[in-house]
Every structure is written in C-alpha cells, then in structure tokens.
Amino acid sequence: MTQVTTPNGFTLDNSGRRIAIDPVTRIEGHLRIEVNVDSANVIRNAVSVGTMWRGLEPILKGRDPRDAWAFVQRICGVCTGVHALASVRAVEDALGIKIPANANTIRNIMHLALYVHDHLVHFYHLHALDWVDVVSALSASPKATSDLQQSISPWPNASAGYFKDIQDRVKKLVGSGQLGPFRNGYWGHAAYKLPPEANLMAVAHYIEALNFQREIVKIQAVFGGKNPHPMWLVGGVASTINMHGTGASGAPINVERMNLITDIADRAHTFISQVYIPDLLAIASYYREWFKYGDGLASKNLLAYGDFPSKANDDSNSSLLLPRGAIINGDLTKLHEVDLRDPTQIQEFVPHSWYSYAGSNAGLHPWDGQTELDFKLGEKTRKTGDKIEAFDEGGKYSYVKAPRWKGHAMETGPLARMVIAYASGNRRVKELVDGTLKKLDLPLTALFSTLGRTAARGLEGLWAAEQLKEEIANLQAAIKSGNEATANTEKWAPSTWPREAKGVGYCEAPRGALGHWIRIKDEKIQNYQCVVPTTWNASPRDAQGNIGAYEAALLGVPMVNPSKPLEILRVIHSFDPCLACATHVIGPDGGELTVAKIL
C-alpha cells in the first residue's frame, strides 16, 4: 500500500518515514502505535497494535455465572469495579433478577466515585505531562506562580512559600538523577508552550492529586469492603445498612461511614471545581490549535451505552442520567437508538486481528462471539533480528478485535457521553459544555479534537462529583424513611433458573462503552464475551478497510520532531487507553509459556 482511501473517508499513505512507539507509556496495558509521516512531518497513516491478549472469555466457560464478576473484575484494577458491574447486570438480565432501590443507589455511588478518581488520575498522572514541562518549572518564580494561582481559583494552597517548597522538592529529584514519575519525558521539547509558572502550578497539583486520589477510593472501600476490586453481588450489593451499629460489630453502612463518604464527596467536588477545571482551562488557553488536531473519526461517529439509572431495574433513557445512543456523521439533531441485544447492531470482526472465526470472517454479535487465538508473529512484519520494525496493516496486526455498530467504526468515552447527553437535551451537561466553550471562545465542533476530548473528560468529572453528592443524599433519604434493603436473593438458587438463558450487562466505564454478554446453559456459563471501550477506540481495520478511532485521530497531526513523538502521545492519551483489558502472556513464537489450573 502506498496511498488508499478507506470506505469511511480517510486517505492513508504509508510511503513516508515510519515511526513506532512501543510501548506507549502512561496507559494501562500494552499498546504499540506506528505512523507514517510525510516530508513536512505530518502524519499520513497510522496503525494501532494491541500487543497482548486478555483471554478471560475462555477462562469463564463452565463456571457459575454468579461468580463471573470476580473473574472479569481482574481484567483491570484501574477502572476497578466496572467489569464487575457489567457482569452482575448481565447475569441479572439473563435470569430476570430485580435489585432493591438502595442497591441501585449504592452502585451509582460506587461508580461515580470511580469516575471522579479515574478522571483525576487521567488528567494529572497520565495526560498532563503531554502539556506540562516539568523541568521548565524549575525556573519559575514562586511569587508569580502564586499570583497566577490566585487569579484563576480560590484554592487555598496558593502561597509563594508553598510553590517554593514544591519547586525545591522537584529540584531535589532532578539533582538526584532519580526522576521517578517524571523520568523519560521529552522535557524541553519545542512543542511545549506553557510558561514556567504555569508548569510549576501544574506540577504542584500533580502531587496534590496524587495524594487526594487515595481519599476518593475510600468510598468504594466503604461499600465494597476494599479497593481495588471491591465486592459485588448478583441481586444487589454486598454491604448491609444499620445506622445504629458502631465499631467492628456494626454494619458496613452506619452513621460514621455515611459521614465519612459525605465528607470525601464534598472535598472531591471542591478539588475538581477549584483545581482540575481551572488547570484544564489554563492549559487549553495555551494550546488552542489542539482543538483542531486529533479530531478522531472524520465522520464523527460516537457511541454510548448510557449509565447511572435513576430508577432500579430501569435502563431506559428516561431513567439513565447519562443517556444511551449513537451519533453518526456528527449530526447532533438525530440520536440513534442503540440495542445491545440486536444481532445486526454490534458485531466484531477479526480479519486484521490475531483471532480466527470458525467458518468465515463475518462479523459476530457478542452472544455468538468466539475468542480463538490465531497468532503468528512475523508473518507480516518487518524485523531486524528480534526487533519488530513495523507491522503490515494489510494483514493481521493486533490482539484487539474490530467492533462495529451497524457497520460503523465508533468512538466511545467521555467525549461521546458528553456530546450524546448534550444532543439529548441534558440541562446540566449543556450548561457545562456551553459555559466552557464560551470561556474559550470556541464553537461546539471544537469538542471533536484532542483537547476537546480532554475537556469533555474534565467536565464529566465535575458532573460526576456533583451527582455523587446527590446520590449520597438520595441514599440518606431512603435510610431515613426506614428502607435498609440492599439485596434480593430470590432467584439465587440455580433450581429456579431456566435451562438456557442469555443476558447483556451494560456499563459506561470511564474510558467508554463497556458490554458483557453471557449465555447460560445447565446452570453454567456456556459463552461469555466482553467488548471493552478500548476495543472500540483501538480497533484495527475491518473487512472493508475502515480504520478505528486511534488510527483516525492521528491523521493530519503535524510533528515538530518525529524522533521525539510528543504529539502522538497527546492524541493517544486523550482517549486514556486501557490495554489491560487485552492482556495474556505468550512466548516469542506466539505459544503459551505455561498452563495454570484455576480451581
């Protein structure tokens, strides 16, 4: 291939210089990105390679469906709880199990706490260093940094002495040669634009967020017993309520615990509104061109499954606080209905993935999905010794399958959720989006970009912090009314189940639309398939040659210095990839290293 136009409207040219980043750092899991740049150092072709296999689906076959959540939750410990939530919903859907209202509220609280935690961690610890030059902060004036902080926010940690202390700590790190989390950055890169004072302010907040993220996860630990991997339950939640209990003998949810989570939620809202959002706006003001680059799928196809049901056992859009739907070609006037049970809507393809389907390469709905490994390293790669120089995008090149919605490659994540909520008329989302765009003097179309994606995540973080406080108030009101039920075990006995059943569990993980599909036969799991957010976004080509969201977002992005590909990291990190959802261990020849029996 030299130049080709894909069915979804992209012109790809792989004749220029090939650059590979492997692994892409500051993400979960393993991802390789390859691009071709032209003589002007503009990206003209992109290849997204998921380099590890998850393999959870085969492990689940033959197991008790009530235990599935405990296995699938180990797919990832960062989005902790989302796979478990999708799993229990799938089993409840298959078996017709209803959950109490309190269980629904507690699930929302746990999930919203995850949003707040994950968005903070993403912005400061996984993405901020794409915009912030840590070494530049060493030359900042602490007094000028203090003035800058006080001009954009009432956050109390704003004195010149405070910033001088932060600066001294960073200098000590640099002087020791042990940079820790700041190691291997492209410091001094010509693409960095923030003044030293803005860099110092952002580094200080990086450290503050590192400390605060330990607090917000306590909410999940209160209701789930621990974090990461809190406890979940088919039929509700595992935590009981007794507001009169105290100490070790009391129920997990009592007066002291409720006071704790209320305090944490209040502090989370303050941190996001006074630190995260002002930092986001400050950084965006220096990088306005990045509201044009990384615009993702040129056709602007967005997908969300929706989440946070306001009513237990009701997943209709009238109940979901974040709605379900799809937008095609950027047309916000038409919100398409999404049916996760319709075999013609969501299908996965594998012509460019290291899997094989029995019979053909036709798309499969997840209820009929197959996870059969077909890996031959080097079959279509360029190698120098043991080092892979490039994968051939004309062949199989990724462990990630290619999911499609009605044949369309889709983007999922905070951008998709915020735009779909905006298009559906969600009042609070419209206020947040319109207010932010007005401050930055940008049109709505600016959201379809690298910084638009980053901004949408920040706005969703603020929305989640607000909603977290409201859901806690809802739980308190229910308890005051005398309602303390948190679980329904009416259909827990397998003798009450049909011989065969199938269900789907939806969830909006922080990174995007997550679905678990289950088939149950004779009380055991017959088939289980997960389609995760990064499967949508990191998708390779499909049978028609359509490219996925990562590959599309990189096209047309100019690079200052291709040998230091900071711009590639900016685009990819804006999606917050999680390739941990596609992890397995293999040998260099593609074979298994060992087989372990799980009891």
C-alpha positions in Angstrom: 0.0 0.0 0.0 1.2 3.5 -0.8 -2.0 5.6 -0.9 -5.5 4.3 -0.4 -8.9 5.9 0.5 -10.8 3.9 3.1 -14.6 3.4 3.0 -15.0 5.7 6.0 -13.4 8.5 4.1 -9.7 8.6 5.1 -6.8 8.8 2.7 -3.9 6.8 4.0 -0.3 6.9 2.7 2.4 4.6 4.1 5.1 5.6 1.7 6.8 8.1 4.1 9.0 7.6 7.1 7.7 5.0 9.6 7.8 5.8 13.3 6.9 3.3 16.1 6.3 3.8 19.8 6.3 0.6 21.7 5.1 0.5 24.4 3.1 3.7 24.7 3.6 4.7 28.3 1.3 6.2 30.9 -1.5 3.9 29.9 -2.8 0.6 31.3 -1.6 -2.4 29.4 0.5 -2.6 26.2 -0.1 -0.6 23.1 2.1 0.0 20.0 1.5 2.9 17.7 3.1 3.2 14.2 2.7 6.2 11.9 4.0 7.3 8.6 5.0 11.0 8.2 5.4 12.9 5.0 8.3 15.3 4.2 6.6 18.0 6.3 6.4 15.7 9.3 2.6 15.4 9.1 1.1 12.0 9.9 -0.5 10.4 6.9 -1.0 6.8 8.1 -1.5 5.2 11.5 -1.5 1.7 12.8 -2.8 0.8 16.3 -1.4 -2.5 17.7 -2.7 -4.2 20.8 0.2 -6.4 21.7 -1.2 -8.6 24.5 -4.1 -10.9 24.8 -6.7 -10.9 27.6 -8.1 -14.4 27.4 -10.7 -14.1 30.1 -13.5 -15.4 27.9 -12.2 -19.0 27.7 -11.5 -19.0 31.4 -15.1 -18.3 32.3 -16.6 -21.2 30.3 -18.2 -23.8 32.5 -18.2 -21.6 35.7 -21.1 -20.5 37.9 -22.5 -17.2 36.4 -22.8 -15.8 39.9 -19.0 -15.9 40.2 -18.3 -14.3 36.9 -17.9 -10.8 38.3 -15.0 -11.8 40.5 -13.0 -13.1 37.5 -13.8 -10.3 35.0 -13.1 -7.6 37.5 -9.5 -8.7 37.4 -9.3 -7.6 33.8 -8.3 -4.3 35.1 -7.5 -2.8 38.6 -7.6 0.8 37.4 -11.2 1.0 36.2 -11.9 -1.0 39.3 -15.4 -2.3 39.6 -16.7 -1.6 36.1 -16.3 -5.1 34.7 -17.9 -6.5 37.9 -20.9 -4.0 37.5 -21.3 -5.0 33.8 -21.1 -8.7 34.8 -23.7 -8.7 37.6 -26.0 -6.7 35.3 -25.6 -9.3 32.6 -26.4 -12.2 34.9 -29.4 -10.3 36.4 -30.6 -9.6 32.8 -30.3 -13.3 31.9 -32.1 -14.6 35.0 -34.7 -11.8 35.5 -33.3 -10.8 38.9 -34.5 -7.4 40.2 -32.4 -5.3 42.6 -33.6 -3.1 45.5 -33.6 0.7 45.1 -30.9 1.1 47.7 -28.6 -1.3 45.7 -29.1 0.8 42.6 -28.2 3.9 44.5 -25.1 2.4 46.1 -24.0 1.1 42.7 -24.3 4.6 41.3 -22.3 6.0 44.3 -19.5 3.5 43.8 -19.5 4.1 40.1 -19.5 7.9 40.4 -16.6 7.7 42.9 -14.7 5.7 40.3 -15.4 8.4 37.7 -14.0 11.1 40.0 -10.9 9.1 40.8 -10.2 7.9 37.3 -10.7 11.3 35.6 -8.3 13.0 38.2 -5.7 10.3 37.7 -6.0 10.5 33.9 -5.7 14.3 33.7 -2.8 14.7 36.1 -0.9 11.5 36.0 -1.5 10.0 32.6 -2.0 13.0 30.3 -0.9 16.3 31.9 2.8 15.7 31.2 2.0 15.8 27.5 1.3 19.5 28.0 3.4 20.3 31.1 7.2 20.7 31.0 8.4 19.6 34.5 12.0 20.8 34.1 10.7 24.3 33.0 9.0 24.6 36.4 12.5 24.8 38.0 12.9 28.3 36.5 9.5 29.6 37.6 9.1 32.5 40.1 7.2 31.1 43.1 5.7 34.6 43.6 4.4 34.8 40.0 3.1 31.3 40.3 1.2 32.3 43.5 -0.3 35.3 41.6 -1.3 33.0 38.7 -3.0 30.5 41.0 -4.9 33.2 42.9 -6.1 34.7 39.6 -7.8 31.6 38.4 -9.1 29.9 41.5 -9.8 30.3 45.3 -7.8 27.1 46.0 -6.1 27.7 49.4 -2.7 26.2 48.5 -1.5 29.3 46.7 1.2 31.0 48.7 4.6 31.8 47.2 6.1 29.7 50.0 4.1 26.7 49.1 5.2 26.8 45.4 8.8 27.4 46.5 8.6 24.2 48.6 7.2 22.3 45.6 9.9 23.7 43.4 12.7 22.7 45.9 11.3 19.1 46.0 11.3 18.8 42.2 14.9 20.3 42.1 16.0 17.6 44.6 14.5 14.9 42.4 16.2 16.3 39.3 19.5 16.8 41.1 19.5 13.2 42.4 19.1 11.8 38.9 16.1 9.8 40.2 13.1 11.5 38.5 10.6 8.8 39.5 7.3 9.5 37.7 8.9 12.4 35.7 11.5 10.1 34.1 11.8 9.8 30.3 9.7 12.9 29.5 10.5 15.0 26.4 11.5 17.9 28.6 12.5 21.0 26.7 10.5 19.8 23.6 9.7 22.7 21.2 6.0 21.7 21.3 5.7 22.7 25.0 4.1 26.1 25.3 3.3 26.8 29.0 5.3 29.4 30.8 7.4 28.2 33.7 4.9 29.5 36.3 2.0 27.5 34.7 4.3 24.5 34.7 5.1 24.8 38.4 1.4 25.3 39.3 0.5 22.1 37.3 3.3 20.1 38.9 2.1 21.1 42.4 -1.4 20.0 41.5 0.0 16.7 40.1 1.4 16.0 43.5 -1.8 17.1 45.3 -3.9 14.9 43.0 -1.6 12.0 43.7 -2.4 12.4 47.4 -6.1 13.1 47.0 -6.8 10.1 44.8 -6.2 7.9 47.8 -9.1 9.6 49.5 -11.8 9.2 46.9 -11.3 5.4 46.6 -12.3 5.1 50.2 -16.0 5.4 49.1 -15.7 2.2 47.1 -13.9 0.6 50.0 -16.8 1.5 52.4 -19.5 -0.1 50.2 -17.4 -2.8 48.6 -15.2 -3.8 51.5 -11.9 -2.9 49.7 -10.3 -1.2 46.8 -9.2 -2.1 44.2 -11.6 -4.9 43.3 -14.5 -4.2 45.7 -17.1 -6.9 46.4 -20.2 -7.0 44.2 -23.3 -9.2 44.3 -25.8 -10.6 41.8 -29.1 -9.3 43.1 -27.8 -6.1 44.7 -24.8 -5.1 46.7 -22.8 -6.9 49.5 -23.0 -4.1 52.0 -25.7 -4.0 54.7 -27.2 -1.0 56.4 -27.6 -0.5 60.1 -27.4 3.2 61.1 -27.4 2.3 64.8 -24.4 0.0 64.6 -21.0 1.1 65.7 -17.4 -0.2 65.7 -16.4 -3.6 64.3 -19.8 -5.1 65.3 -21.8 -2.6 63.3 -23.0 -3.0 59.7 -20.7 -1.6 56.9 -23.1 1.3 56.4 -23.7 3.2 59.6 -23.7 6.8 60.7 -19.9 7.1 60.9 -19.4 5.6 57.4 -22.0 7.9 55.9 -20.4 10.9 57.4 -17.1 9.8 56.0 -18.3 9.4 52.4 -20.2 12.7 52.6 -17.0 14.5 53.7 -15.0 12.8 50.9 -17.6 13.7 48.3 -17.6 17.3 49.4 -13.8 17.5 49.2 -13.8 15.8 45.8 -16.2 18.4 44.4 -14.1 21.2 45.8 -10.8 19.8 44.3 -12.3 19.3 40.9 -14.0 22.7 40.7 -11.1 24.7 42.2 -8.1 22.8 40.8 -8.9 20.4 38.0 -11.2 22.6 35.9 -9.1 25.8 36.3 -6.0 23.9 35.3 -7.8 22.4 32.3 -8.9 25.9 31.1 -5.4 27.4 31.8 -3.6 24.7 29.8 -6.2 24.8 27.0 -5.7 28.6 26.5 -2.0 28.0 25.5 -2.7 25.1 23.1 -5.8 26.3 21.2 -4.5 24.6 18.0 -5.1 21.3 19.6 -8.9 21.9 19.4 -8.3 21.2 15.6 -5.9 18.3 15.8 -6.8 14.7 16.6 -10.4 15.1 15.6 -11.0 11.4 15.6 -13.3 9.8 13.1 -13.8 12.3 10.4 -17.4 11.2 10.2 -17.7 11.9 14.0 -19.4 8.7 14.9 -20.0 8.5 18.7 -21.4 5.7 20.8 -22.6 5.5 24.4 -24.5 2.7 26.2 -25.6 5.1 29.0 -25.4 4.6 32.7 -26.4 5.7 36.2 -30.1 4.6 36.2 -32.1 6.8 38.5 -34.7 4.0 38.9 -33.8 0.5 39.9 -34.3 -2.1 37.2 -35.0 0.5 34.5 -32.3 1.0 31.9 -34.4 3.2 29.5 -33.2 6.6 28.6 -35.9 8.1 30.7 -34.1 6.6 33.7 -30.4 6.9 32.7 -28.7 10.1 34.0 -26.2 9.7 31.1 -28.2 8.5 28.0 -27.7 5.7 25.6 -27.4 6.4 21.9 -25.3 6.9 18.8 -24.4 9.9 16.6 -23.4 9.3 13.0 -21.5 11.9 10.9 -21.6 14.4 13.7 -25.3 15.0 13.2 -26.4 16.1 16.7 -30.0 16.6 15.6 -30.5 12.8 15.3 -29.8 10.5 18.2 -29.9 6.9 17.1 -31.3 4.2 19.4 -28.8 1.5 20.5 -30.0 -2.0 21.2 -27.3 -4.2 22.7 -29.5 -7.3 22.0 -29.9 -6.7 18.3 -27.5 -9.0 16.4 -27.4 -6.6 13.5 -26.2 -3.6 15.5 -23.0 -4.6 17.4 -20.7 -7.1 15.6 -17.0 -7.9 16.0 -14.7 -8.5 13.0 -11.2 -10.2 13.0 -9.7 -10.0 9.5 -6.9 -7.8 10.9 -6.8 -9.3 14.4 -4.9 -12.3 15.7 -8.1 -14.4 16.0 -9.9 -16.8 13.8 -13.6 -17.4 13.4 -14.9 -20.9 12.6 -16.4 -20.8 9.2 -15.7 -17.3 8.0 -14.5 -13.8 8.9 -18.1 -12.4 9.1 -19.0 -10.2 11.9 -20.3 -11.8 15.1 -22.6 -10.5 17.7 -21.1 -11.0 21.2 -23.7 -13.6 22.2 -22.2 -15.7 19.3 -18.7 -14.4 19.8 -15.6 -16.5 19.5 -12.2 -15.9 21.1 -9.9 -18.3 19.2 -6.3 -17.2 19.2 -4.5 -17.2 15.8 -1.1 -15.6 16.3 1.9 -15.9 14.0 4.5 -13.3 14.9 6.5 -12.2 11.9 4.1 -13.5 9.3 3.6 -10.0 8.0 6.2 -7.8 9.9 9.5 -6.2 9.1 12.1 -7.3 11.5 15.8 -6.6 12.3 17.0 -9.6 14.3 14.4 -10.0 17.1 13.2 -6.4 16.9 10.0 -5.6 15.1 10.3 -2.6 12.9 6.8 -2.5 11.5 3.6 -4.5 11.3 1.8 -4.9 8.0 -1.6 -3.3 8.3 -2.7 -5.3 5.3 -2.6 -8.5 7.4 -3.3 -9.4 11.0 -1.6 -7.0 13.3 -3.5 -6.7 16.7 -5.0 -8.6 19.6 -7.8 -6.1 19.5 -10.9 -7.1 17.5 -12.8 -4.6 15.3 -16.2 -3.9 16.8 -18.7 -2.0 14.6 -22.1 -0.5 15.2 -24.3 -1.1 12.2 -21.0 -1.3 10.2 -19.6 2.0 11.5 -16.4 2.4 13.4 -17.3 4.4 16.5 -15.6 6.4 19.2 -16.6 5.9 22.9 -15.6 7.7 26.1 -16.3 11.0 27.9 -16.4 12.9 24.6 -19.1 10.6 23.3 -21.1 10.6 26.5 -21.0 14.4 26.9 -21.9 15.1 23.2 -24.8 12.5 23.3 -26.1 13.9 26.6 -25.8 17.4 25.1 -27.7 16.3 22.0 -30.4 14.7 24.1 -31.0 18.0 25.9 -29.4 17.2 29.3 -29.7 20.5 31.1 -26.6 20.3 33.3 -24.4 18.9 30.6 -25.4 21.7 28.2 -24.6 24.3 30.9 -21.2 22.8 31.4 -20.3 22.5 27.7 -21.7 25.8 26.6 -20.1 27.7 29.5 -16.7 26.2 28.9 -16.8 26.8 25.1 -17.8 30.4 25.8 -14.8 30.9 28.2 -12.5 29.6 25.5 -14.4 31.3 22.6 -14.7 28.1 20.7 -17.6 26.5 18.7 -19.3 23.2 19.6 -17.3 21.5 16.9 -14.1 22.1 18.8 -15.1 19.2 21.1 -14.2 16.8 18.2 -10.5 17.1 18.9 -7.6 16.1 21.2 -8.2 18.9 23.7 -12.0 18.6 23.2 -11.7 15.0 24.3 -9.6 16.1 27.3 -12.0 18.9 28.2 -15.1 16.6 27.9 -13.4 14.3 30.5 -12.9 17.2 32.9 -16.5 18.4 32.5 -17.7 14.9 33.1 -15.5 14.8 36.2 -17.3 17.8 37.6 -20.7 16.4 36.6 -19.8 13.2 38.4 -18.7 15.0 41.6 -22.0 16.9 41.7 -24.0 13.8 41.0 -22.1 11.8 43.7 -23.2 14.3 46.3 -26.8 13.9 45.1 -26.8 10.1 45.1 -25.4 10.1 48.7 -28.3 12.4 49.7 -30.7 10.0 48.0 -29.4 7.1 50.0 -29.6 9.1 53.2 -33.2 10.0 52.4 -34.1 6.3 51.7 -32.5 5.2 55.0 -34.3 7.9 57.0 -37.6 6.6 55.5 -36.8 3.2 57.0 -35.7 1.5 53.8 -32.5 -0.5 54.5 -32.8 -3.3 51.9 -29.7 -3.8 49.7 -30.0 -7.2 48.1 -32.5 -9.6 46.6 -31.6 -13.3 46.7 -35.0 -14.6 45.5 -33.5 -16.2 42.3 -30.1 -17.1 43.7 -30.9 -20.9 43.7 -29.9 -22.4 40.3 -33.0 -24.7 40.6 -35.1 -21.5 39.9 -33.2 -20.8 36.6 -34.3 -21.7 33.1 -32.2 -24.4 31.4 -30.9 -21.8 28.9 -30.7 -18.1 29.3 -28.8 -15.2 27.8 -28.3 -11.6 29.0 -26.3 -8.4 28.5 -24.8 -6.1 31.0 -24.0 -2.5 30.0 -21.8 -0.1 31.7 -20.1 3.2 30.9 -16.5 2.8 32.1 -14.6 6.0 32.5 -13.0 5.2 29.1 -16.2 4.4 27.3 -18.9 1.9 26.5 -18.5 -1.5 28.1 -20.6 -4.5 27.4 -20.6 -8.1 28.8 -22.7 -10.7 27.0 -23.4 -14.1 28.7 -25.0 -17.4 27.7 -26.0 -19.7 30.5 -26.8 -23.4 30.0 -27.5 -26.0 32.6 -26.5 -23.6 35.4 -23.1 -22.9 33.9 -21.6 -20.2 31.6 -21.7 -21.5 28.0 -20.3 -18.4 26.4 -19.0 -15.0 27.7 -17.8 -12.1 25.7 -16.6 -8.7 26.8 -16.4 -5.7 24.3 -14.4 -3.1 26.2 -14.0 0.7 25.5 -10.5 0.3 24.2 -11.7 -2.4 21.8 -13.8 0.3 20.1 -11.2 3.0 20.2 -8.1 1.0 19.5 -9.8 -1.0 16.7 -7.7 -2.1 13.8 -9.1 -2.1 10.2 -12.2 -4.1 9.5 -13.0 -6.3 6.5 -13.9 -3.2 4.4 -10.7 -1.4 5.4 -12.4 1.1 7.7 -9.9 2.3 10.4 -10.6 2.8 14.1 -10.7 5.9 16.3 -7.0 5.9 17.4 -5.8 5.5 13.8 -8.1 8.2 12.5 -7.3 10.7 15.3 -3.6 10.7 14.4 -4.1 11.5 10.7 -3.1 15.1 9.8 -1.3 15.8 13.1 1.9 17.8 12.5 5.0 16.8 14.5 7.8 19.2 15.5 10.4 16.4 15.9 9.4 12.9 14.9 12.3 11.4 16.8 10.5 12.7 20.0 6.9 12.0 19.1 5.2 14.0 21.9 2.3 14.8 19.6 1.4 11.1 19.1 1.3 10.7 22.9 -1.0 13.8 23.2 -3.5 12.3 20.8 -3.5 8.7 22.2 -3.5 9.8 25.8 -6.6 11.9 25.2 -8.5 8.6 24.8 -7.0 7.3 28.1 -6.3 3.8 26.6 -6.6 0.7 28.8 -5.0 -2.2 27.0 -5.0 -4.1 30.3 -8.4 -5.2 29.0 -6.5 -7.2 26.4 -3.7 -9.0 28.4 -2.3 -12.5 28.3 1.2 -13.9 28.5 2.7 -15.7 25.4 6.1 -16.8 24.3 8.1 -15.0 21.5 6.8 -17.5 19.0 3.2 -17.0 19.9 2.9 -20.1 22.0 1.8 -20.5 25.6 4.6 -20.2 28.2 2.7 -22.2 30.8 -0.7 -23.6 31.7 -2.1 -23.0 35.2 -5.1 -24.8 36.6 -7.5 -22.4 38.4 -9.6 -24.3 41.0 
